Amino acid sequence: MTTRRIFKITDRKKISKKTLNKAFHHWYYGHLTCFSQEHMQTFGYLTSMLPIVEELYDKKDDQKEAMKTYTAFFNTEPQLGSIIVGITAGLEEAKANGDAVDGETINGMRAGLMGPIAGIGDSLIVGTLIPILLGIALGMSTGGSPVGAIFYIIVWNLIAYFGMRYLFFRGYEMGDKAVEFLVGAQGSAIRKAIGVVGAMVVGGVAATWVNISTAFELKNASGKTFLSLQKQFDSIYPGLLTVLFILLCWWLMSKKKISAINTMLILVAIAFIGVLVGFFNPGLKY
């Protein structure tokens, strides 16, 4: 007599193509949803991940818990950043199947990638592709022809749509295949490297776009300046005030848990008082 053993195989959860398409279109149309200085693309990310989470988790409590991962601040170059959304979709699928992935791992990768992707995307898309397309369009618009404008609108939207779509689905495939890699020693090293690169990008952006200087000077009886505070700062540490203000913002938001909006209001108050006492000079003439 032959005894047969039947093993019950539990099927892994798989995000449907329809849901992936829906998630992509939510990101494509809504990455700037409810855009603000405090949240940037956070709500656009939420709208993109919502259909994925709803399909992967049956219970409302599980859906709410999963969505908490994507409430953190997020901002990157939206076209190239589609790959990040796709990667997290794949990781969320792995998490729903009980793999060694949790919300912290997903959010760590998400936060670590957004800086480097923004740096690459801004130089590649905003700094290279768009100027090239605009240059061609302007040449076609000679004499007031509308062909240039039509060319730019059509070509840019086609490149943006299909490029973002490819990156989103490619990221989803990478997220699914990279689970074991991400949770291992190599993955830990990669996340640390991404964090370092992200910090370098943030530092580079701060050094390039933030410039704070003081107009405070001491003059003698003849009106000649004998002490320029800014020159003294530059002789000690060029950009010292800029560094101090960046550290102040970091301290307020990271240590004191003050929101970005309230931090900006504090900076406005500091600037207003500084102008009144002559420490800052806005360069305005009336």
C-alpha positions in Angstrom: 0.0 0.0 0.0 1.4 3.4 -1.0 0.9 6.3 1.2 0.9 9.7 -0.4 1.6 12.9 1.6 0.1 16.0 0.4 1.8 19.3 1.3 -0.1 22.5 1.3 1.9 25.2 -0.4 1.0 28.7 0.6 1.2 31.1 -2.4 3.2 34.2 -2.0 1.4 37.5 -2.3 2.0 39.2 -5.6 1.2 42.7 -6.5 -1.0 42.6 -9.7 0.0 44.5 -12.8 -3.2 46.6 -12.5 -2.2 47.7 -9.1 1.3 48.5 -10.1 0.0 50.6 -13.0 -2.3 52.4 -10.7 0.5 53.1 -8.2 2.8 54.4 -11.0 0.1 56.7 -12.3 -0.5 58.0 -8.8 3.2 58.9 -8.6 3.3 60.3 -12.2 0.4 62.6 -11.7 0.5 63.2 -8.0 4.2 63.4 -6.8 3.7 67.1 -6.0 0.3 66.5 -4.3 -0.2 68.9 -1.3 3.4 70.1 -1.9 4.8 72.2 0.9 8.2 73.1 2.3 7.5 70.8 5.3 6.4 67.7 3.5 7.6 68.1 -0.1 6.7 64.9 -1.9 5.5 62.9 1.1 1.8 62.9 0.2 2.6 62.0 -3.4 4.4 59.0 -2.1 1.5 58.1 0.1 -1.0 58.2 -2.8 1.3 56.0 -4.8 1.8 53.3 -2.1 -1.9 53.3 -1.0 -3.2 50.9 -3.7 -0.2 48.5 -3.1 -0.7 48.4 0.6 -4.5 47.9 0.2 -3.9 44.9 -2.1 -1.1 43.3 0.1 -2.9 43.6 3.5 -6.5 42.5 4.1 -6.9 44.1 7.6 -7.3 47.8 8.0 -5.0 47.9 11.0 -2.2 46.3 9.0 -2.8 48.8 6.2 -2.5 51.7 8.6 0.6 50.3 10.1 2.2 49.8 6.7 1.4 53.3 5.5 3.1 54.8 8.5 6.4 54.0 6.8 5.7 56.4 4.0 4.6 59.4 6.2 8.2 60.5 6.7 9.6 63.4 4.8 10.5 62.6 1.2 11.9 64.8 -1.6 13.9 63.9 -4.7 14.0 64.5 -8.4 10.6 63.1 -9.4 11.4 61.6 -12.8 14.5 59.6 -11.7 13.0 59.1 -8.3 10.4 56.8 -9.8 12.9 54.0 -9.3 12.8 54.6 -5.5 9.0 54.2 -5.4 9.3 51.0 -7.4 12.0 49.6 -5.1 9.9 50.2 -2.0 6.9 48.6 -3.7 9.0 45.4 -4.2 10.2 45.6 -0.6 6.7 46.1 0.7 5.6 43.0 -1.2 8.5 41.1 0.4 7.6 42.4 3.8 3.9 41.3 3.3 5.2 37.8 2.5 7.1 37.6 5.9 10.6 38.1 4.5 13.3 39.7 6.6 12.2 43.2 5.7 10.6 45.7 8.1 9.4 49.3 7.8 12.7 50.6 9.2 14.6 48.9 6.4 12.2 50.3 3.7 12.3 53.8 5.1 16.1 53.7 5.5 16.6 52.8 1.9 14.0 55.3 0.8 15.6 58.1 2.8 19.1 57.1 1.9 18.4 57.0 -1.9 16.5 60.3 -2.2 19.5 62.6 -1.8 21.9 60.9 -4.3 19.0 60.4 -6.8 18.1 64.0 -6.5 21.7 65.1 -7.2 22.0 62.8 -10.3 18.4 63.7 -11.5 18.8 67.4 -11.1 22.0 67.4 -13.2 20.8 64.9 -15.7 17.2 65.9 -16.2 16.9 69.6 -15.1 20.5 70.6 -16.0 21.0 68.7 -19.2 17.9 67.1 -20.8 15.4 70.0 -20.4 17.8 72.7 -21.6 18.6 70.6 -24.7 14.9 70.1 -25.5 14.2 73.8 -24.9 17.2 74.8 -27.1 15.7 72.7 -29.9 12.2 74.1 -29.3 13.4 77.7 -29.3 15.2 77.1 -32.6 11.9 75.7 -34.1 10.0 78.7 -32.8 11.9 81.3 -34.9 9.5 83.8 -36.3 6.8 83.1 -33.8 6.0 79.5 -35.0 4.1 77.4 -32.4 5.9 74.3 -33.6 8.6 74.7 -31.0 6.2 74.8 -28.1 4.2 71.8 -29.4 7.5 69.9 -30.0 8.6 70.5 -26.4 5.3 69.6 -24.8 4.9 66.4 -26.7 8.5 65.2 -26.5 9.1 66.1 -22.9 5.9 64.3 -21.8 6.6 61.2 -23.8 10.2 61.0 -22.4 9.0 61.7 -18.8 6.1 59.2 -18.9 7.8 56.2 -20.5 11.1 56.9 -18.7 9.4 57.1 -15.3 7.4 54.0 -16.1 10.5 52.0 -17.0 12.3 53.1 -13.9 9.3 52.3 -11.6 8.9 48.8 -12.9 12.6 48.2 -13.0 12.8 49.4 -9.4 10.0 47.0 -8.4 11.9 44.1 -9.9 15.0 45.1 -8.1 13.2 45.4 -4.8 11.8 41.9 -5.1 15.2 40.3 -6.1 17.3 42.3 -3.7 15.7 41.2 -0.4 18.4 38.8 0.7 21.1 41.2 -0.5 19.6 44.2 1.4 19.3 42.5 4.8 22.8 40.9 4.7 26.2 42.3 5.5 26.6 43.7 2.0 23.3 45.4 2.2 24.2 47.0 5.4 27.4 48.4 3.9 25.5 49.6 0.8 23.0 51.5 3.1 25.8 53.0 5.0 27.5 54.1 1.8 24.2 55.6 0.5 23.9 57.5 3.7 27.4 58.9 3.4 26.7 59.9 -0.3 23.4 61.5 0.8 25.1 63.5 3.5 27.7 64.7 1.0 24.9 65.8 -1.4 23.1 67.6 1.3 26.4 69.3 2.4 27.1 70.3 -1.2 23.6 71.7 -1.7 24.0 73.7 1.6 27.4 75.0 0.6 26.1 76.0 -2.9 22.7 77.5 -2.1 23.0 78.9 1.4 25.1 82.0 1.9 24.9 84.0 5.1 27.1 87.0 5.9 27.1 89.9 8.3 27.3 93.6 7.5 28.5 94.6 11.0 31.5 97.0 10.9 33.2 99.3 13.3 34.3 102.7 12.1 36.6 105.4 13.5 35.8 109.1 13.9 36.7 109.8 10.3 34.2 107.2 9.1 36.9 104.7 8.0 36.2 101.0 8.7 38.8 99.5 11.0 37.0 96.3 11.8 34.8 94.2 9.4 33.3 91.3 11.3 32.7 89.3 8.1 36.4 89.5 7.1 37.3 88.3 10.6 35.0 85.4 10.2 36.4 84.6 6.8 40.0 84.7 8.1 39.0 82.1 10.8 36.6 79.9 8.8 35.1 80.9 5.4 31.3 80.4 5.5 31.3 80.2 9.3 27.9 81.9 9.7 26.4 79.6 7.0 27.6 76.5 9.0 26.3 77.9 12.2 22.8 78.6 10.8 22.7 75.1 9.2 23.6 73.6 12.6 21.0 75.7 14.3 18.3 74.4 11.9 19.5 70.8 12.4 19.5 71.3 16.2 16.0 72.8 16.2 14.4 70.1 14.0 16.4 67.1 15.2 16.9 67.7 18.9 14.1 70.1 19.8 11.6 68.4 17.3 10.5 71.8 16.0 8.7 71.6 12.6 10.2 72.9 9.4 7.6 75.7 9.2 8.3 76.9 12.8 12.1 76.7 12.1 11.6 79.0 9.1 9.6 81.4 11.2 12.5 81.5 13.8 14.9 82.2 11.0 12.7 85.1 9.7 12.6 86.5 13.3 16.4 86.3 13.5 16.8 87.9 10.1 14.3 90.7 11.1 16.1 91.5 14.4 19.5 91.2 12.7 18.5 93.8 10.1 17.1 96.2 12.8 20.4 96.1 14.8 22.6 96.3 11.7 24.0 92.8 11.9 22.5 91.9 8.5 22.2 94.1 5.4 19.5 93.0 3.0 20.9 95.4 0.4 17.6 97.2 -0.1 17.4 100.9 -1.0 14.4 103.1 -0.5 
